[in-house]
Amino acid sequence: MGDFDPAIEAFPVTRNRHGLKVFVKVITPPEVRGSAYLAHGFSDVHDAAHMRAMTAAFVRAGFRVIVWDATHSWGRSEGERERATFYYHHEDLEDVIEWSRSQDWYEPEFLVAGHSLGGLMAGAYAAAHPKQVAGLVLVSPVVSGPALRRRIPLPVRAWWRLRGRVTPPMRGAKAIAWEFLRSSWSYNLLAEGRRLVMPVLIVGAGRDYIVPPRLLRRLLRAIGHESKRLEIVPGVRHGFDGAWEMERLEAVVSEWLRVDTNK
C-alpha cells in the first residue's frame, strides 16, 4: 500500500546530464486526467511535509505526479550538498522531464509546480516552454535571484564572497558555497512573468522573510495570463510545515485544480 492509496507508486532511477543518479517517484491515480511535475526547494526532499501536501492535492485531483530528489541536495539522489547551485536544481527539473519523454505514460502537455527554489525553477521552465506547460503552481517561490540577494545583509554577502562559503546558523547546517548565491542572479520571474501565459496559482506565507508577500504581489502583476491567483496564508512561515498549514496548502491547491484547470 502506497502513501497515496489507491494510487500506484513507482520508483525509477534515472541519470541527469552529468551522469548523477536521480531518485524519482511516479504516483499514478486510478483515473488519470493529466501529469504534474513537482520540484522541491533547497535543503529539501521530494516527500517533505509541504511537498506531500502538494502531491496529495494533485493526486486526488486525478494527476499523475512526478517528484524527485534534486542532486547535490539532501535526498536520495547523488551529488555533494556543498556543490548545490540554482543551475543544478534547474537542470534536474529539465532532465526529469526529458527522461519522462521515453516513458509510455508521458503527455506532451502537463502542469508544473514547486516550493521555494523549486517554485523559481518551475516558473523558469514554464516561461521557457509555455506551449508544454498547461498550468503552474508556485508555493513560497523565490521570485528572483537579485531580490534574494538583497534580502541578505551586505556584511554577510561580503563575508560569504570573501570566504567562498558560509554555514547557516542552525543546528546540523552544512556549508553553502558562494556559487550557490551567485548562480541565483541568472533567474528572475519578475522579468519573465509576461511569458507565463498559462493559468497560475501562487501560494504565499504571510510571515515569510525569504519571500515576503509584497514580492509575490509584484509577481502576480507581472504574469501575462489573465487566469492568475495569489493566496496569502496569514501567520505562516516559508516552509508550510505545520499540520494546519499543510491542510490549508492542500485545500488551496485542490480548489485551484478543480476550478482553474477545468475551464
Accessible surface in RSA format (square Angstrom, percent):
REM  Atomic radii and reference values for relative SASA: ProtOr
REM  Chains: A
REM  Algorithm: Lee & Richards
REM  Probe-radius: 1.40
REM  Slices: 20
REM RES _ NUM      All-atoms   Total-Side   Main-Chain    Non-polar    All polar
REM                ABS   REL    ABS   REL    ABS   REL    ABS   REL    ABS   REL
RES MET A   1   211.21 109.4 120.64  79.8  90.57 215.6  96.57  82.1 114.64 151.9
RES GLY A   2    27.16  33.5   0.00   N/A  27.16  33.5  12.91  35.4  14.26  31.9
RES ASP A   3    84.68  59.3  55.82  55.6  28.87  68.3   7.54  17.7  77.14  76.9
RES PHE A   4    19.20   9.6  11.08   6.9   8.12  21.1  15.91   9.6   3.29   9.4
RES ASP A   5    82.00  57.4  55.49  55.2  26.51  62.7   9.17  21.6  72.83  72.6
RES PRO A   6    93.90  68.4  81.92  74.7  11.98  43.5  82.81  68.4  11.09  68.9
RES ALA A   7     6.44   5.9   0.64   1.0   5.80  13.2   0.64   0.9   5.80  15.4
RES ILE A   8   129.05  73.4 124.58  92.8   4.47  10.8 128.02  92.2   1.03   2.8
RES GLU A   9    35.69  20.5  11.81   8.9  23.89  56.9   4.74   9.2  30.95  25.3
RES ALA A  10    49.47  45.5  45.03  69.5   4.44  10.1  49.47  69.7   0.00   0.0
RES PHE A  11   103.88  52.0  79.66  49.3  24.22  63.0  80.64  48.9  23.24  66.5
RES PRO A  12    40.30  29.4  28.01  25.5  12.29  44.7  39.73  32.8   0.57   3.6
RES VAL A  13    89.53  58.9  57.35  51.9  32.18  77.5  57.35  49.8  32.18  87.3
RES THR A  14    19.43  13.8  12.88  13.1   6.55  15.6   9.35  12.6  10.07  15.2
RES ARG A  15   130.28  54.7 109.98  56.1  20.30  48.3  46.39  63.4  83.89  50.8
RES ASN A  16    10.93   7.5   1.59   1.5   9.34  22.5   1.35   3.3   9.57   9.3
RES ARG A  17   128.96  54.1  83.49  42.6  45.47 108.3  54.17  74.0  74.79  45.3
RES HIS A  18    94.76  51.8  62.82  43.7  31.94  81.7  50.23  51.8  44.53  51.8
RES GLY A  19    36.72  45.3   0.00   N/A  36.72  45.3  26.63  73.1  10.09  22.6
RES LEU A  20    39.88  22.2  39.88  28.5   0.00   0.0  39.88  28.0   0.00   0.0
RES LYS A  21    89.91  43.9  89.91  55.2   0.00   0.0  32.99  29.7  56.92  60.6
RES VAL A  22     0.70   0.5   0.70   0.6   0.00   0.0   0.70   0.6   0.00   0.0
RES PHE A  23    22.76  11.4  21.23  13.2   1.53   4.0  21.85  13.2   0.91   2.6
RES VAL A  24     0.02   0.0   0.02   0.0   0.00   0.0   0.02   0.0   0.00   0.0
RES LYS A  25    10.19   5.0  10.19   6.3   0.00   0.0   1.13   1.0   9.06   9.7
RES VAL A  26     6.48   4.3   5.99   5.4   0.49   1.2   5.99   5.2   0.49   1.3
RES ILE A  27     0.89   0.5   0.89   0.7   0.00   0.0   0.89   0.6   0.00   0.0
RES THR A  28    35.17  25.0  34.08  34.5   1.09   2.6  24.00  32.2  11.17  16.9
RES PRO A  29     7.79   5.7   4.79   4.4   3.01  10.9   4.80   4.0   2.99  18.6
RES PRO A  30    98.91  72.1  56.83  51.8  42.08 152.9  70.13  57.9  28.77 178.8
RES GLU A  31   149.17  85.6 138.47 104.8  10.70  25.5  54.54 105.5  94.63  77.3
RES VAL A  32    58.31  38.4  22.14  20.0  36.17  87.2  22.98  20.0  35.34  95.8
RES ARG A  33    98.88  41.5  61.55  31.4  37.33  88.9  49.53  67.7  49.35  29.9
RES GLY A  34     7.64   9.4   0.00   N/A   7.64   9.4   7.15  19.6   0.48   1.1
RES SER A  35     1.40   1.2   0.96   1.3   0.44   1.0   0.95   2.0   0.45   0.6
RES ALA A  36     0.00   0.0   0.00   0.0   0.00   0.0   0.00   0.0   0.00   0.0
RES TYR A  37     1.21   0.6   1.10   0.6   0.12   0.3   0.04   0.0   1.17   1.4
RES LEU A  38     0.26   0.1   0.00   0.0   0.26   0.7   0.00   0.0   0.26   0.7
RES ALA A  39     2.48   2.3   2.43   3.8   0.05   0.1   2.48   3.5   0.00   0.0
RES HIS A  40     1.34   0.7   0.60   0.4   0.75   1.9   0.37   0.4   0.97   1.1
RES GLY A  41     1.28   1.6   0.00   N/A   1.28   1.6   1.28   3.5   0.00   0.0
RES PHE A  42    48.18  24.1  36.13  22.4  12.05  31.3  36.24  22.0  11.93  34.2
RES SER A  43    59.99  50.7  38.29  51.1  21.70  50.0  13.40  28.5  46.58  65.3
RES ASP A  44    16.77  11.7  13.31  13.2   3.47   8.2   7.55  17.8   9.22   9.2
RES VAL A  45    39.31  25.9  39.31  35.6   0.00   0.0  39.31  34.2   0.00   0.0
RES HIS A  46     4.22   2.3   2.25   1.6   1.97   5.0   2.36   2.4   1.87   2.2
RES ASP A  47    53.40  37.4  42.47  42.3  10.92  25.8   4.09   9.6  49.30  49.2
RES ALA A  48    19.47  17.9  10.85  16.7   8.62  19.6  19.47  27.4   0.00   0.0
RES ALA A  49    32.91  30.3  22.08  34.1  10.83  24.6  25.74  36.3   7.16  19.0
RES HIS A  50     9.51   5.2   9.51   6.6   0.00   0.0   9.51   9.8   0.00   0.0
RES MET A  51     0.42   0.2   0.42   0.3   0.00   0.0   0.42   0.4   0.00   0.0
RES ARG A  52    87.18  36.6  85.43  43.6   1.75   4.2  29.27  40.0  57.92  35.1
RES ALA A  53     7.06   6.5   1.73   2.7   5.33  12.1   6.10   8.6   0.96   2.6
RES MET A  54     0.00   0.0   0.00   0.0   0.00   0.0   0.00   0.0   0.00   0.0
RES THR A  55     3.71   2.6   3.71   3.8   0.00   0.0   1.80   2.4   1.91   2.9
RES ALA A  56     5.52   5.1   5.51   8.5   0.01   0.0   5.52   7.8   0.00   0.0
RES ALA A  57     0.65   0.6   0.00   0.0   0.65   1.5   0.04   0.1   0.61   1.6
RES PHE A  58     0.11   0.1   0.11   0.1   0.00   0.0   0.11   0.1   0.00   0.0
RES VAL A  59     9.33   6.1   6.60   6.0   2.73   6.6   6.60   5.7   2.73   7.4
RES ARG A  60   169.72  71.3 130.74  66.6  38.99  92.8  61.57  84.1 108.16  65.5
RES ALA A  61    27.31  25.1   8.75  13.5  18.56  42.2  21.10  29.7   6.21  16.4
RES GLY A  62    11.51  14.2   0.00   N/A  11.51  14.2  11.18  30.7   0.33   0.7
RES PHE A  63     6.00   3.0   6.00   3.7   0.00   0.0   6.00   3.6   0.00   0.0
RES ARG A  64    26.41  11.1  26.41  13.5   0.00   0.0   0.00   0.0  26.41  16.0
RES VAL A  65     0.00   0.0   0.00   0.0   0.00   0.0   0.00   0.0   0.00   0.0
RES ILE A  66     0.00   0.0   0.00   0.0   0.00   0.0   0.00   0.0   0.00   0.0
RES VAL A  67     1.64   1.1   1.64   1.5   0.00   0.0   1.64   1.4   0.00   0.0
RES TRP A  68     5.29   2.1   4.77   2.3   0.52   1.2   0.40   0.2   4.88   7.9
RES ASP A  69     2.04   1.4   2.04   2.0   0.00   0.0   0.07   0.2   1.97   2.0
RES ALA A  70     1.92   1.8   1.08   1.7   0.84   1.9   1.08   1.5   0.84   2.2
RES THR A  71     3.47   2.5   0.11   0.1   3.36   8.0   0.00   0.0   3.47   5.2
RES HIS A  72     5.83   3.2   4.49   3.1   1.34   3.4   2.14   2.2   3.69   4.3
RES SER A  73    16.10  13.6   3.10   4.1  13.00  30.0   3.03   6.4  13.08  18.3
RES TRP A  74    69.74  28.0  51.12  24.7  18.61  43.7  38.23  20.4  31.51  51.1
RES GLY A  75    26.73  33.0   0.00   N/A  26.73  33.0   5.68  15.6  21.05  47.1
RES ARG A  76   150.18  63.1 119.04  60.7  31.13  74.1  63.27  86.5  86.91  52.7
RES SER A  77    16.99  14.4   0.00   0.0  16.99  39.1   0.47   1.0  16.51  23.1
RES GLU A  78    70.46  40.5  63.49  48.0   6.96  16.6  34.15  66.0  36.31  29.6
RES GLY A  79    39.25  48.4   0.00   N/A  39.25  48.4   5.31  14.6  33.94  76.0
RES GLU A  80   102.16  58.7  97.15  73.5   5.01  11.9  34.94  67.6  67.22  54.9
RES ARG A  81    81.61  34.3  75.58  38.5   6.02  14.3  14.17  19.4  67.43  40.9
RES GLU A  82    66.90  38.4  63.51  48.0   3.39   8.1  24.72  47.8  42.18  34.4
RES ARG A  83   120.05  50.4 112.06  57.1   7.99  19.0  35.69  48.8  84.35  51.1
RES ALA A  84     9.60   8.8   7.40  11.4   2.20   5.0   8.18  11.5   1.42   3.8
RES THR A  85    12.31   8.8   9.69   9.8   2.62   6.2   8.88  11.9   3.43   5.2
RES PHE A  86     1.93   1.0   1.93   1.2   0.00   0.0   1.93   1.2   0.00   0.0
RES TYR A  87    71.33  33.3  70.48  40.1   0.85   2.2  58.92  44.3  12.41  15.3
RES TYR A  88    42.28  19.7  41.75  23.8   0.53   1.4  19.03  14.3  23.25  28.7
RES HIS A  89    15.03   8.2  12.42   8.6   2.61   6.7   3.17   3.3  11.86  13.8
RES HIS A  90    30.22  16.5  30.22  21.0   0.00   0.0  21.45  22.1   8.77  10.2
RES GLU A  91    36.63  21.0  36.63  27.7   0.00   0.0   8.64  16.7  28.00  22.9
RES ASP A  92     0.88   0.6   0.74   0.7   0.14   0.3   0.20   0.5   0.68   0.7
RES LEU A  93     0.62   0.3   0.62   0.4   0.00   0.0   0.62   0.4   0.00   0.0
RES GLU A  94    48.45  27.8  44.72  33.8   3.73   8.9  12.29  23.8  36.16  29.5
RES ASP A  95    21.27  14.9  17.17  17.1   4.10   9.7   8.41  19.8  12.87  12.8
RES VAL A  96     0.63   0.4   0.57   0.5   0.07   0.2   0.59   0.5   0.05   0.1
RES ILE A  97     0.96   0.5   0.96   0.7   0.00   0.0   0.96   0.7   0.00   0.0
RES GLU A  98   105.43  60.5 100.05  75.7   5.38  12.8  45.90  88.8  59.53  48.6
RES TRP A  99    44.15  17.7  33.63  16.3  10.53  24.7  31.07  16.6  13.08  21.2
RES SER A 100     0.00   0.0   0.00   0.0   0.00   0.0   0.00   0.0   0.00   0.0
RES ARG A 101    94.49  39.7  72.60  37.0  21.89  52.1  33.06  45.2  61.43  37.2
RES SER A 102    90.14  76.2  50.82  67.8  39.32  90.6  54.76 116.6  35.38  49.6
RES GLN A 103    54.17  30.3  45.04  32.9   9.13  21.7   2.41   5.1  51.76  39.3
RES ASP A 104   147.90 103.6 102.66 102.2  45.24 107.0  53.71 126.4  94.19  93.9
RES TRP A 105    45.96  18.4  34.46  16.7  11.50  27.0  32.69  17.4  13.27  21.5
RES TYR A 106    45.80  21.4  25.60  14.6  20.19  52.5  24.87  18.7  20.93  25.8
RES GLU A 107    55.73  32.0  54.03  40.9   1.69   4.0  23.49  45.4  32.24  26.3
RES PRO A 108    95.52  69.6  93.56  85.3   1.95   7.1  93.70  77.4   1.82  11.3
RES GLU A 109   105.89  60.8  97.63  73.9   8.26  19.7  26.60  51.5  79.28  64.7
RES PHE A 110     2.34   1.2   0.08   0.1   2.25   5.9   2.34   1.4   0.00   0.0
RES LEU A 111    10.40   5.8  10.40   7.4   0.00   0.0  10.40   7.3   0.00   0.0
RES VAL A 112     0.07   0.0   0.04   0.0   0.02   0.1   0.04   0.0   0.02   0.1
RES ALA A 113     0.07   0.1   0.07   0.1   0.00   0.0   0.07   0.1   0.00   0.0
RES GLY A 114     0.00   0.0   0.00   N/A   0.00   0.0   0.00   0.0   0.00   0.0
RES HIS A 115     7.21   3.9   7.21   5.0   0.00   0.0   7.10   7.3   0.11   0.1
RES SER A 116    13.76  11.6  13.76  18.4   0.00   0.0   2.38   5.1  11.38  15.9
RES LEU A 117     3.96   2.2   3.96   2.8   0.00   0.0   3.96   2.8   0.00   0.0
RES GLY A 118     0.00   0.0   0.00   N/A   0.00   0.0   0.00   0.0   0.00   0.0
RES GLY A 119     0.00   0.0   0.00   N/A   0.00   0.0   0.00   0.0   0.00   0.0
RES LEU A 120     0.00   0.0   0.00   0.0   0.00   0.0   0.00   0.0   0.00   0.0
RES MET A 121     0.19   0.1   0.19   0.1   0.00   0.0   0.19   0.2   0.00   0.0
RES ALA A 122     0.00   0.0   0.00   0.0   0.00   0.0   0.00   0.0   0.00   0.0
RES GLY A 123     0.00   0.0   0.00   N/A   0.00   0.0   0.00   0.0   0.00   0.0
RES ALA A 124    15.91  14.6  10.75  16.6   5.16  11.7  12.14  17.1   3.77  10.0
RES TYR A 125     6.11   2.9   5.87   3.3   0.24   0.6   3.52   2.6   2.59   3.2
RES ALA A 126     0.00   0.0   0.00   0.0   0.00   0.0   0.00   0.0   0.00   0.0
RES ALA A 127     2.10   1.9   2.10   3.2   0.00   0.0   2.10   3.0   0.00   0.0
RES ALA A 128    54.95  50.5  35.06  54.1  19.89  45.2  35.27  49.7  19.68  52.1
RES HIS A 129    57.49  31.4  52.78  36.7   4.71  12.1  41.70  43.0  15.79  18.4
RES PRO A 130    48.22  35.1  38.08  34.7  10.14  36.9  38.25  31.6   9.97  62.0
RES LYS A 131   188.56  92.0 168.60 103.4  19.97  47.5 118.47 106.6  70.09  74.7
RES GLN A 132    42.65  23.9  42.21  30.8   0.44   1.1  15.86  33.8  26.79  20.3
RES VAL A 133     3.09   2.0   0.00   0.0   3.09   7.4   0.22   0.2   2.87   7.8
RES ALA A 134    45.31  41.7  26.40  40.7  18.91  43.0  36.26  51.1   9.06  24.0
RES GLY A 135     0.00   0.0   0.00   N/A   0.00   0.0   0.00   0.0   0.00   0.0
RES LEU A 136     0.06   0.0   0.00   0.0   0.06   0.2   0.06   0.0   0.00   0.0
RES VAL A 137     0.09   0.1   0.09   0.1   0.00   0.0   0.09   0.1   0.00   0.0
RES LEU A 138     0.00   0.0   0.00   0.0   0.00   0.0   0.00   0.0   0.00   0.0
RES VAL A 139     0.00   0.0   0.00   0.0   0.00   0.0   0.00   0.0   0.00   0.0
RES SER A 140     0.09   0.1   0.00   0.0   0.09   0.2   0.09   0.2   0.00   0.0
RES PRO A 141     0.00   0.0   0.00   0.0   0.00   0.0   0.00   0.0   0.00   0.0
RES VAL A 142     9.01   5.9   8.87   8.0   0.13   0.3   9.01   7.8   0.00   0.0
RES VAL A 143     2.29   1.5   0.05   0.0   2.24   5.4   0.05   0.0   2.24   6.1
RES SER A 144     2.25   1.9   1.37   1.8   0.88   2.0   0.00   0.0   2.25   3.2
RES GLY A 145     0.00   0.0   0.00   N/A   0.00   0.0   0.00   0.0   0.00   0.0
RES PRO A 146    26.63  19.4  26.63  24.3   0.00   0.0  26.63  22.0   0.00   0.0
RES ALA A 147     4.93   4.5   3.51   5.4   1.42   3.2   4.00   5.6   0.93   2.5
RES LEU A 148    28.84  16.1  26.17  18.7   2.68   6.7  28.28  19.9   0.57   1.5
RES ARG A 149    71.80  30.1  71.80  36.6   0.00   0.0   7.92  10.8  63.87  38.7
RES ARG A 150   150.09  63.0 123.58  63.0  26.52  63.1  63.97  87.4  86.13  52.2
RES ARG A 151    51.35  21.6  43.38  22.1   7.97  19.0  13.26  18.1  38.10  23.1
RES ILE A 152    32.24  18.3  30.72  22.9   1.52   3.7  31.67  22.8   0.57   1.5
RES PRO A 153    77.39  56.4  64.98  59.2  12.41  45.1  77.04  63.6   0.36   2.2
RES LEU A 154   119.68  66.6 114.45  81.9   5.23  13.1 114.45  80.4   5.23  14.1
RES PRO A 155    99.05  72.2  87.03  79.3  12.03  43.7  93.99  77.6   5.06  31.5
RES VAL A 156    66.60  43.8  64.09  58.0   2.51   6.1  66.60  57.9   0.00   0.0
RES ARG A 157    48.87  20.5  48.36  24.7   0.51   1.2   4.15   5.7  44.72  27.1
RES ALA A 158    58.39  53.7  45.33  70.0  13.06  29.7  54.54  76.8   3.85  10.2
RES TRP A 159   133.84  53.7 130.63  63.2   3.21   7.5 111.86  59.6  21.98  35.7
RES TRP A 160    15.25   6.1  15.25   7.4   0.00   0.0  15.25   8.1   0.00   0.0
RES ARG A 161   162.97  68.4 148.63  75.8  14.35  34.2  33.79  46.2 129.18  78.3
RES LEU A 162   142.10  79.1 111.94  80.1  30.17  75.8 118.20  83.0  23.90  64.3
RES ARG A 163   145.71  61.2 118.95  60.6  26.77  63.7  25.56  34.9 120.15  72.8
RES GLY A 164    30.57  37.7   0.00   N/A  30.57  37.7  24.80  68.1   5.76  12.9
RES ARG A 165   111.97  47.0 106.31  54.2   5.65  13.5  41.28  56.4  70.69  42.8
RES VAL A 166    26.82  17.7  20.45  18.5   6.38  15.4  26.82  23.3   0.00   0.0
RES THR A 167    84.28  59.9  59.49  60.3  24.79  59.1  39.94  53.6  44.34  67.0
RES PRO A 168    28.85  21.0  21.37  19.5   7.47  27.2  25.95  21.4   2.90  18.0
RES PRO A 169   142.40 103.8 102.02  93.0  40.38 146.8 117.88  97.3  24.52 152.4
RES MET A 170   130.17  67.4 110.21  72.9  19.96  47.5  83.63  71.1  46.54  61.7
RES ARG A 171   247.45 103.9 207.04 105.5  40.41  96.2  87.39 119.4 160.05  97.0
RES GLY A 172    66.18  81.6   0.00   N/A  66.18  81.6  42.03 115.3  24.15  54.1
RES ALA A 173    27.86  25.6   2.78   4.3  25.08  57.1  12.18  17.1  15.69  41.6
RES LYS A 174    91.69  44.7  86.87  53.3   4.82  11.5  30.89  27.8  60.80  64.8
RES ALA A 175    24.15  22.2  17.72  27.3   6.43  14.6  17.72  25.0   6.43  17.0
RES ILE A 176    22.96  13.1  21.75  16.2   1.21   2.9  22.96  16.5   0.00   0.0
RES ALA A 177    15.04  13.8  14.16  21.8   0.88   2.0  14.16  19.9   0.88   2.3
RES TRP A 178    33.72  13.5  33.50  16.2   0.22   0.5  29.07  15.5   4.65   7.5
RES GLU A 179    62.86  36.1  60.68  45.9   2.19   5.2  38.15  73.8  24.71  20.2
RES PHE A 180    17.57   8.8  17.57  10.9   0.00   0.0  17.57  10.7   0.00   0.0
RES LEU A 181     1.31   0.7   1.31   0.9   0.00   0.0   1.31   0.9   0.00   0.0
RES ARG A 182    96.90  40.7  95.31  48.6   1.60   3.8  28.11  38.4  68.79  41.7
RES SER A 183     0.00   0.0   0.00   0.0   0.00   0.0   0.00   0.0   0.00   0.0
RES SER A 184     0.00   0.0   0.00   0.0   0.00   0.0   0.00   0.0   0.00   0.0
RES TRP A 185    81.08  32.5  62.29  30.1  18.80  44.1  62.51  33.3  18.57  30.1
RES SER A 186    79.31  67.0  39.93  53.3  39.38  90.7  29.22  62.2  50.09  70.2
RES TYR A 187    23.19  10.8  21.34  12.1   1.84   4.8  15.71  11.8   7.48   9.2
RES ASN A 188    48.43  33.4  42.37  40.9   6.05  14.6  12.73  30.6  35.70  34.5
RES LEU A 189     1.52   0.8   1.52   1.1   0.00   0.0   1.52   1.1   0.00   0.0
RES LEU A 190    33.05  18.4  18.25  13.1  14.80  37.2  18.48  13.0  14.57  39.2
RES ALA A 191    53.87  49.5  40.31  62.2  13.56  30.8  50.96  71.8   2.91   7.7
RES GLU A 192    54.28  31.2  54.28  41.1   0.00   0.0  16.50  31.9  37.78  30.8
RES GLY A 193     0.03   0.0   0.00   N/A   0.03   0.0   0.00   0.0   0.03   0.1
RES ARG A 194   165.05  69.3 152.67  77.8  12.38  29.5  67.53  92.3  97.51  59.1
RES ARG A 195   101.39  42.6  97.08  49.5   4.32  10.3  27.61  37.7  73.78  44.7
RES LEU A 196     0.00   0.0   0.00   0.0   0.00   0.0   0.00   0.0   0.00   0.0
RES VAL A 197    76.68  50.5  60.46  54.7  16.22  39.1  60.46  52.5  16.22  44.0
RES MET A 198     5.29   2.7   4.09   2.7   1.20   2.9   5.29   4.5   0.00   0.0
RES PRO A 199    25.40  18.5  25.40  23.1   0.00   0.0  25.40  21.0   0.00   0.0
RES VAL A 200     0.07   0.0   0.07   0.1   0.00   0.0   0.07   0.1   0.00   0.0
RES LEU A 201     0.00   0.0   0.00   0.0   0.00   0.0   0.00   0.0   0.00   0.0
RES ILE A 202     0.00   0.0   0.00   0.0   0.00   0.0   0.00   0.0   0.00   0.0
RES VAL A 203     0.00   0.0   0.00   0.0   0.00   0.0   0.00   0.0   0.00   0.0
RES GLY A 204     0.00   0.0   0.00   N/A   0.00   0.0   0.00   0.0   0.00   0.0
RES ALA A 205     0.12   0.1   0.00   0.0   0.12   0.3   0.00   0.0   0.12   0.3
RES GLY A 206    28.64  35.3   0.00   N/A  28.64  35.3   7.01  19.2  21.63  48.4
RES ARG A 207   130.03  54.6 113.44  57.8  16.58  39.5  40.88  55.9  89.14  54.0
RES ASP A 208     6.17   4.3   0.38   0.4   5.79  13.7   0.65   1.5   5.52   5.5
RES TYR A 209   144.86  67.6 136.10  77.4   8.76  22.8 117.65  88.4  27.21  33.5
RES ILE A 210    70.17  39.9  66.71  49.7   3.46   8.3  67.75  48.8   2.42   6.6
RES VAL A 211     1.98   1.3   1.91   1.7   0.06   0.1   1.91   1.7   0.06   0.2
RES PRO A 212    15.04  11.0  15.04  13.7   0.00   0.0  15.04  12.4   0.00   0.0
RES PRO A 213    23.30  17.0  23.30  21.2   0.00   0.0  23.30  19.2   0.00   0.0
RES ARG A 214   130.47  54.8 126.71  64.6   3.76   8.9  63.81  87.2  66.66  40.4
RES LEU A 215     8.19   4.6   8.19   5.9   0.00   0.0   8.19   5.7   0.00   0.0
RES LEU A 216     0.41   0.2   0.41   0.3   0.00   0.0   0.41   0.3   0.00   0.0
RES ARG A 217   113.20  47.5 112.69  57.4   0.51   1.2  38.32  52.4  74.88  45.4
RES ARG A 218   103.79  43.6  99.54  50.7   4.24  10.1  26.66  36.4  77.12  46.7
RES LEU A 219     0.00   0.0   0.00   0.0   0.00   0.0   0.00   0.0   0.00   0.0
RES LEU A 220    40.95  22.8  40.95  29.3   0.00   0.0  40.95  28.8   0.00   0.0
RES ARG A 221   167.14  70.2 141.22  72.0  25.92  61.7  74.42 101.7  92.72  56.2
RES ALA A 222    32.14  29.6  13.84  21.4  18.30  41.6  24.99  35.2   7.15  18.9
RES ILE A 223     6.88   3.9   0.00   0.0   6.88  16.6   0.00   0.0   6.88  18.7
RES GLY A 224    44.45  54.8   0.00   N/A  44.45  54.8  18.39  50.5  26.06  58.4
RES HIS A 225    48.12  26.3  44.43  30.9   3.69   9.4  24.47  25.2  23.65  27.5
RES GLU A 226   166.70  95.7 132.69 100.4  34.01  81.0  54.21 104.8 112.49  91.8
RES SER A 227    16.89  14.3   8.92  11.9   7.97  18.4  16.65  35.5   0.24   0.3
RES LYS A 228    71.40  34.8  46.89  28.8  24.51  58.4  30.47  27.4  40.93  43.6
RES ARG A 229    63.19  26.5  59.49  30.3   3.70   8.8  36.34  49.7  26.85  16.3
RES LEU A 230    37.56  20.9  11.73   8.4  25.83  64.9  11.73   8.2  25.83  69.5
RES GLU A 231    34.33  19.7  32.75  24.8   1.59   3.8   3.28   6.4  31.05  25.4
RES ILE A 232    45.38  25.8  27.68  20.6  17.71  42.7  27.68  19.9  17.71  48.1
RES VAL A 233     3.30   2.2   2.47   2.2   0.83   2.0   3.30   2.9   0.00   0.0
RES PRO A 234   102.79  74.9  96.33  87.8   6.46  23.5  98.62  81.4   4.17  25.9
RES GLY A 235    42.49  52.4   0.00   N/A  42.49  52.4  23.95  65.7  18.54  41.5
RES VAL A 236     0.00   0.0   0.00   0.0   0.00   0.0   0.00   0.0   0.00   0.0
RES ARG A 237   142.63  59.9 141.87  72.3   0.77   1.8  59.76  81.7  82.88  50.2
RES HIS A 238    29.15  15.9  28.15  19.6   1.00   2.6  27.61  28.5   1.54   1.8
RES GLY A 239    18.94  23.4   0.00   N/A  18.94  23.4  13.80  37.9   5.14  11.5
RES PHE A 240     1.55   0.8   0.00   0.0   1.55   4.0   0.00   0.0   1.55   4.4
RES ASP A 241    80.91  56.7  64.53  64.2  16.38  38.7  31.84  74.9  49.07  48.9
RES GLY A 242    29.85  36.8   0.00   N/A  29.85  36.8  26.87  73.7   2.99   6.7
RES ALA A 243    72.16  66.3  61.64  95.1  10.52  23.9  62.37  87.8   9.79  25.9
RES TRP A 244   136.56  54.8 133.64  64.7   2.92   6.9 113.81  60.7  22.75  36.9
RES GLU A 245    28.96  16.6  28.96  21.9   0.00   0.0   0.00   0.0  28.96  23.6
RES MET A 246    51.24  26.5  50.83  33.6   0.41   1.0  44.80  38.1   6.44   8.5
RES GLU A 247   121.24  69.6 112.89  85.4   8.35  19.9  44.77  86.6  76.47  62.4
RES ARG A 248    95.61  40.1  91.53  46.7   4.08   9.7  25.25  34.5  70.36  42.6
RES LEU A 249     0.00   0.0   0.00   0.0   0.00   0.0   0.00   0.0   0.00   0.0
RES GLU A 250    38.79  22.3  38.79  29.3   0.00   0.0   8.26  16.0  30.53  24.9
RES ALA A 251    49.09  45.1  37.63  58.1  11.46  26.1  44.90  63.2   4.19  11.1
RES VAL A 252     1.13   0.7   0.45   0.4   0.68   1.6   1.13   1.0   0.00   0.0
RES VAL A 253     0.00   0.0   0.00   0.0   0.00   0.0   0.00   0.0   0.00   0.0
RES SER A 254    32.03  27.1  29.74  39.7   2.30   5.3  23.21  49.4   8.82  12.4
RES GLU A 255    68.64  39.4  68.42  51.8   0.22   0.5   9.98  19.3  58.66  47.9
RES TRP A 256     0.23   0.1   0.18   0.1   0.06   0.1   0.06   0.0   0.18   0.3
RES LEU A 257     0.00   0.0   0.00   0.0   0.00   0.0   0.00   0.0   0.00   0.0
RES ARG A 258   143.63  60.3 136.25  69.5   7.38  17.6  67.40  92.1  76.23  46.2
RES VAL A 259    74.97  49.3  66.93  60.6   8.04  19.4  71.30  62.0   3.67   9.9
RES ASP A 260    19.88  13.9  15.86  15.8   4.02   9.5   0.00   0.0  19.88  19.8
RES THR A 261    34.64  24.6   7.79   7.9  26.84  64.0  14.83  19.9  19.81  29.9
RES ASN A 262    93.93  64.8  59.98  58.0  33.95  81.8  26.70  64.3  67.23  65.0
RES LYS A 263   179.36  87.5 106.15  65.1  73.21 174.3 107.81  97.0  71.55  76.2
END  Absolute sums over single chains surface
CHAIN  1 A    11833.2       9456.7       2376.4       6317.3       5515.9
END  Absolute sums over all chains
TOTAL         11833.2       9456.7       2376.4       6317.3       5515.9
